[in-house]
């Protein structure tokens, strides 16, 4: 499901809200979540899960074409930890 399809599903469930308004809300939500995670914060949605940014440490890798060793720098990545309610719902299906 992509963002457009998600907005359509939400607009269907909330009959008096147009899809364009739902898209605007989703865009704002993603923007706020991104800003929070960039600043080192965590976004927790009770019953669903938590979104956070973690630093992955640098390491030495190998270029598969040249077999030369290369240094892979540290990078911040997004992580998601599923909440209990979501885990239970997925197990039940």
Secondary structure, DSSP 4 states (H G I P E B T S, - for coil): --HHHHHHHHHHHSTTS-HHHHHHHHHHHHHHHHHHHHTT-EEEETTTEEEEEEEEPPEEEE-TTT--EEEEPPEEEEEEEE-HHHHHHHHH-
